[in-house]
Amino acid sequence: MSVELSANDLLTATRINFLKTLLNYIDSGKEYQIMQFLNSLENKQLKESWTFAFQQIKDIYNLSNM
């Protein structure tokens, strides 16, 4: 059995995964998982955008020095 997902479905699943990983980072303060996620992204624009969002979260939660 094969399930076909549209590009929109795949992007939505990736966004959900990003948010879960980001929330995990906020709870733990450990960057490894979020960095692995960001480095796995092939879309340059998405990677840049979400890296910027990640940096903003680090600044907002004052996690930059951890």
N, C-alpha and C positions, 0 to 999 in steps of 0.2 A: 504494500500500500504506500502510495506517495502523496504527500500533501504539498500543494503548490501555494506559495505565498506571494502576494504582490510586493512590489518594491516598497509600497506604502506600509504594508504589514511588517516587512522586515525592518524598516526605519523605526516604526513604533516599538517593536520588540527591542531594538537597540537602544532607543531612548529610555525605555523602562529599565533595561539593564544598567545604563549609565546612572540613572537616578538611584537605583538600589546600591550601586557601588559607591556613589557619592555619599549617600546616607551612612553607609558602613564606614567610610572615611571620617565623617563627622563624629560618629560614635567612638571610633577607635583612635583617630589621629594618625593612623598608619597609612602611608602613601603607596605602599607596594601594589596593592590590588588596583587602585585607581590608575596608577601609572601604567600597569600592565594593560589595563583596558584601553587607555588612551593610545598607547603605542601599538595596539592591535588594529586600530582604525585605519582603513585604507583611503578613505575619503579625506583629502587634505583640508577642505573647508570645514567639514564636520569636526575633524581633529583640532583645528585651530580654535574653533568656536567653543568646543567643550573644554579645551585646555584653559581658555580664558575664563570660562565659567568656574572651573575648578580653582583657578587662582583667586577669583573673587570670593569663593566660599572660604578658602584658606584665610584670606584677609578679614572677612566678616567674623569668622569664628576664632580669629587670632591663633591659627594653627600653623602659621608660617615658620615659627621658631621651634617646632617640635622635631 
